[in-house]
Amino acid sequence: MQHHGGFRRKTRGILSKNYKLKGKISLRRFFQELKEGDKVVMKAEPAYQKGMYYPRFHGKSGMVIGKKGECYEVLIKDGNKEKMLIVHPVHLVRSVK
């Protein structure tokens, strides 16, 4: 049996924007600086696919543990396991402490 679909399969609702928010991507989200230990929520920017996490992790919160190039290493909890994701800052929203 062959593999059906790719990375964004069945994400029509999850990875889509509200019609009021469509348009140019905010530069503030592109160039935001995060520090180690910052709590973040993964909220995908569907117009920019580079550095996007797997859609299963959409809406999950985690902690920044480092930086790799332009992207950040985010530690999340998935069930009983801790996973480290490499995510572009445009897909991250700093959560309130």
Beta strands, then each sheet from edge to edge (+ up, - down):
strand 1: 39-42
strand 2: 61-68
strand 3: 71-78
strand 4: 81-87
strand 5: 92-94
sheet 1: 4+ 3- 2+ 1- 5+
end
